[in-house]
Amino acid sequence: MTNTIAVIGAGISGVSFAYEINKLIKTNNLPYKVKILEASSRSGGVINSQPFYNHTIENGPEAFLTQDKYILSLIDELGLSEDLISMNSHFRRTFIYSNNELNPLPDGFRLFLPTNVISFLASPILSFGGKLAVLKDLLYIFKKSNQDESLHDFVVNRFGMEIYKKIAQPMLSAIYGGDPKNLSVNSTIKLLNYYRERYGSVLYGLQMSSYKKKNEAGPRYSLFMTLKNGLEELIKAMLNSLPDDSLMLNAEVTSIKENNGNYLIDFKNKSSMLASSVVLATPAYISANVLAQLDDKVGKALSTIKYSSAIVVNLFYNIADLDDKLQGFGYVVPQSEGKFVQACSFSSVKFPDKLNNEYHLLRAFICGSQAKESLGLSHNEIIDKAVSEINDILKIKKKPINSNVIKYPNSMPQLEVGHGQKISEIEKMLAQHKKIKLIGSAYKGVGMPDCVSNASKIANDLAKELGATQTLVI
């Protein structure tokens, strides 16, 4: 009987799981070791921090939500709290591009919904009728519901079509990289779903939440935070806590088979290894292929989870070339505008400490169908299109002094309507394989905090099955 727990995939989910299960092994004195198997030449997955112009830039996500406090406790445990950077307290606004101009969202907006009634009513971003339609949600007070529906239907039914087209659609598409007409409200925006289940009315829930926060004690955190030396610092810190031989790079797994109470893991290079337990932290379509020989039904079910692609373009400008054009955190573009870039983040304004006020960094995001169509373009073609569009919108006359492009094909899981039920069915099918676990952004949430907390819960579950009596507090 082997004592190896194999983790396939060294992204945030796989590394978080390995870190937590290793703690549990030591705490409970269990006779096991963990081994991370990564197909590529680097760890981190889409979390990819890169030295650039003597600074650190993000080629993947640039920040994480702090509403789930577990990721903050993990950062503190790893000794990285002093490296946390909050969003700039100035210029806290986002723009919507429409009718050839940038229109600021009113003060107090949470995602696509208003919390400050006065600033919302004074804003020209919606017509008077569009503002009245938003108040429809108040009719749902005390009509609690957890029925799944598309983000499109959720927004339109409660807040009206105008706010959907002008604000919600571009924001939701930029966050999830897909069409809100297909995405599940239950599996995506957990906070709004929580308000719907508890209060009925989401607007009422937002107001109650704002009131409670004003009267809360304890530390306050910015809604979004990042790490001074890049988010990949979190990955490296967790890996550094593991035994030296815990990570195996360039180790692409092709299949898993049962083998006398263990699992035989086959690699693309024709080698193999035995493991007592296997945790798959790869995209669902890769896990589907790996599990096909072990359980064809599970493999087929996983293959039905769809993915979209994304392209990130980092653009460096001289500060003088942008003058005072960046009076906010960025802008999003409604689908109806037909633009190449769906969102542009003013990263050097959001997190000025990361660049020490030497340059301006703009990050362009191309996602969904536009990204799929553009994956075949060269890096220069993508940069030219992005720069032309952004310079025109922001009225910038000079070109960036440097840039890079990162393509992420099939990288963003699409949690469509009925996703929760689909995952429940997959978990039931997988239950017959007690020592096989699934983790990652395709199952319980796409954000970094979701991946970290879910990996920790699965580590607890497996540790209990292996005989642990002391577990993590999550």
C-alpha positions, -999 to +999 in steps of 0.1 A: +000+000+000+015+033-011+014+064+011+014+091-016-015+116-021-012+127-057-025+162-066-028+167-103-024+204-112-003+231-096-027+261-098-041+279-068-065+250-060-039+222-063-013+241-043-038+252-016-049+216-012-013+203-010-005+230+016-035+222+038-033+184+036+004+186+044-005+205+076-031+179+085-006+151+079+018+167+103-008+177+129-023+142+130+010+123+125-005+105+095+018+082+074+013+100+041+031+124+018+018+147-009+030+150-045+019+177-069+020+167-106+020+196-130+019+192-168+036+225-176+070+239-167+057+263-140+033+263-110+006+288-105-018+282-134-034+314-145-019+332-115+012+345-132+032+373-118+061+386-139+090+409-133+087+438-158+105+471-159+119+464-123+083+459-111+059+430-108+029+428-131+001+403-133-005+383-165-036+368-149-058+380-121-045+412-104-065+411-072-089+390-051-121+396-032-117+399+006-153+389+015-142+354+021-119+359+051-102+324+048-078+336+022-068+365+044-061+341+073-040+319+049-020+350+039-014+359+075-004+323+084+022+324+056+037+357+069+025+377+039+002+401+056+027+430+054+028+425+016-010+431+013-020+462-007-054+477-006-070+495-035-062+532-038-086+552-017-088+579-044-105+577-078-128+549-065-150+548-095-156+528-126-167+540-160-191+526-186-183+533-222-214+542-243-223+566-270-186+574-276-179+586-241-170+573-206-197+577-181-188+572-144-209+549-123-226+568-094-210+567-060-220+537-038-224+511-066-218+475-055-210+456-087-240+468-108-264+479-081-268+512-063-265+516-025-265+555-025-300+565-036-291+602-040-261+598-062-279+571-083-309+593-089-287+623-099-266+602-124-274+605-161-262+570-168-298+556-168-330+572-179-357+581-154-376+550-165-345+529-161-340+542-125-376+534-116-373+499-130-344+492-106-368+496-077-389+466-089-366+445-067-382+460-036-414+442-045-395+410-036-390+419+001-396+389+022-403+367-009-372+346-003-360+324-031-331+302-041-344+292-075-317+291-101-320+313-132-297+330-156-279+362-145-297+379-174-331+369-162-322+377-126-312+412-134-339+420-160-367+406-139-357+425-107-339+456-120-350+462-156-335+458-191-318+492-192-295+486-163-288+451-176-277+464-211-258+494-199-241+482-166-247+446-156-240+429-189-205+444-195-195+440-158-207+404-156-192+394-190-158+409-179-158+390-146-170+356-159-159+358-195-192+346-208-228+354-217-250+363-187-279+348-205-264+314-198-246+318-165-262+307-132-271+332-105-268+305-078-233+295-089-217+329-096-226+360-075-229+344-040-234+377-022-264+387-042-278+352-040-274+354-002-294+386+000-321+371-022-324+340+001-323+360+033-342+391+026-360+385-007-350+419-020-314+423-030-315+461-026-329+458+009-301+433+017-274+457+004-288+485+026-289+461+057-253+451+050-241+487+047-258+495+080-242+465+098-207+473+084-209+509+098-214+494+133-189+465+130-158+463+151-125+447+141-102+452+111-116+466+078-103+454+045-105+469+010-130+449-011-102+440-034-066+434-024-034+422-040+002+413-029+031+438-034+053+412-052+025+396-071-002+371-064+021+343-074+039+351-041+010+332-024+017+301-045+054+302-038+049+306-001+027+276+001+051+255-020+081+266+001+064+251+032+062+217+015+090+191+015+115+198-013+104+169-036+067+177-034+064+194-068+070+175-101+069+198-132+065+187-169+045+157-156+015+155-178-010+128-165-029+109-192-050+084-171-058+069-137-066+032-132-074+012-101-045-010-090-049-034-060-064-008-037-043+021-050-044+042-082-019+038-111-012+072-126+001+071-162+022+100-176+025+112-212+062+102-212+051+065-206+062+064-170+038+058-141+034+060-103+012+047-076-010+068-053-033+060-024-055+090-031-058+113-062-070+149-062-077+164-096-071+202-096-072+205-134-098+221-157-129+199-159-122+189-195-087+177-186-101+158-155-127+143-178-100+128-201-078+116-171-108+099-155-122+083-186-107+049-181-115+048-144-151+060-147-165+068-181-197+083-167-179+108-145-156+117-174-186+123-197-204+144-171-172+166-165-169+171-203-202+189-203-188+218-183-181+245-208-151+269-209-144+302-225-111+319-235-095+351-225-067+374-236-048+398-213-029+428-228-006+448-205+003+482-218+029+505-202+027+542-208+049+571-196+030+590-169+034+623-188+017+608-219-016+602-200-017+635-181-049+634-160-068+609-182-071+581-156-095+595-130-108+561-120-101+523-118-110+515-153-140+510-177-162+483-191-179+482-225-214+469-232-217+442-259-239+465-280-209+488-286-192+461-306-156+469-293-126+446-293-117+452-257-144+444-232-127+459-201-097+481-193-082+482-158-062+513-148-039+491-127-014+518-118-043+538-103-058+509-085-025+498-069+000+526-073+024+511-048+032+482-071+047+506-098+060+533-075+044+560-096+070+555-124+047+543-152+010+539-160-001+503-166-034+497-184-046+461-186-070+452-215-093+422-213-106+404-243-130+376-234-159+355-245-166+351-282-142+380-290-113+362-274-122+329-291-121+347-325-089+365-317-067+336-304-053+331-339-041+367-341-004+374-336+006+393-304+014+424-325-020+423-341-037+421-307-016+449-293-023+471-323-061+466-320-061+471-283-039+502-283-059+518-312-092+513-294-080+523-259-061+554-271-092+565-290-115+561-260-091+577-235-079+603-261-042+593-256-019+606-284+012+585-276+017+548-279+027+526-250+065+522-243+061+485-238+035+458-238+029+421-236+001+396-245-010+365-227-035+341-242-056+318-220-076+294-243-104+275-226-095+289-192-127+303-177-154+278-166-189+287-175-211+280-146-244+278-165-279+275-152-283+242-134-246+240-126-251+233-089-274+203-097-248+191-123-220+192-097-242+174-071-248+146-096-211+143-104-202+141-067-227+113-063-212+094-092-177+099-078-187+088-043-179+051-053-143+062-057-136+073-021-100+084-026-107+105-058-115+142-053-122+171-076-112+207-069-109+238-089-127+268-104-152+247-123-171+234-093-178+257-063-168+292-076-144+308-100-125+333-077-093+328-059-110+328-024-135+302-037-107+280-049-087+283-017-116+277+007-130+247-014-095+231-015-092+234+022-126+218+028-117+189+005-084+185+024-104+182+056-126+156+041-098+135+028-078+138+061-108+125+080-111+095+057-074+089+063-079+089+101-074+125+111-090+136+144-078+173+142-090+193+112-089+228+099-112+255+110-127+271+079 
